[in-house]
Amino acid sequence: MSGATPKKLHNLIGGRWVESTSNRIETVPNPANGNVLAHVPISNKKDIDLAIEAAEKAFREWSQFSVRER
């Protein structure tokens, strides 16, 4: 994987990959050689609020199904 451009990862919110609104990132190194594998967002309050809103919406729909249907 040498020479490959590290991926910029996104947040999974409401079943979709969403780019973070935060400018802060954390670098993920390969422990074997130190090469950068990816950059992950350090999510902020806006990202978290979007995730909570999506989870609340999903719960309202999901909770209508019986355990067997889930």
C-alpha positions in Angstrom: 0.0 0.0 0.0 3.1 2.2 -0.1 2.5 5.4 -2.0 -1.3 5.2 -1.8 -3.1 8.3 -0.8 -4.7 7.9 2.7 -8.5 7.9 2.8 -10.4 10.7 4.4 -13.1 8.8 6.3 -16.7 10.0 6.9 -19.3 9.5 9.6 -22.1 6.9 9.0 -25.3 8.8 9.9 -28.7 7.6 9.0 -27.3 4.9 6.8 -25.3 7.3 4.7 -21.6 8.3 4.7 -21.6 12.0 5.6 -18.6 14.2 5.6 -17.9 15.7 9.0 -18.5 19.4 9.6 -15.4 19.5 11.7 -12.0 20.5 10.4 -10.2 18.4 13.0 -8.8 15.0 12.0 -6.9 12.2 13.6 -4.3 10.3 11.6 -4.4 6.5 11.7 -1.0 4.9 11.2 -0.2 1.4 10.1 1.4 -0.1 13.2 3.7 -2.2 11.1 5.5 0.5 9.2 4.1 3.9 10.4 2.6 4.8 7.0 -0.7 6.8 7.2 -3.7 4.5 6.5 -6.5 7.1 6.9 -7.6 10.3 8.4 -10.7 10.2 10.6 -12.8 13.1 11.7 -12.9 14.3 15.2 -16.6 15.0 15.2 -18.0 18.1 16.7 -21.4 19.0 18.3 -23.1 19.5 14.9 -22.0 16.0 13.7 -23.3 14.5 17.0 -26.6 16.4 16.8 -27.1 15.1 13.2 -26.4 11.5 14.4 -28.8 11.8 17.3 -31.5 13.3 15.1 -31.1 10.4 12.6 -31.1 7.8 15.4 -34.3 9.3 16.9 -36.0 9.2 13.6 -34.9 5.6 12.9 -36.1 4.6 16.4 -39.6 6.0 15.8 -39.9 3.8 12.7 -38.0 0.8 14.0 -39.8 0.6 17.3 -43.1 0.0 15.5 -41.9 -3.5 14.4 -42.1 -6.5 16.7 -38.9 -8.2 17.9 -39.5 -11.0 15.5 -39.9 -8.6 12.5 -36.7 -6.8 13.5 
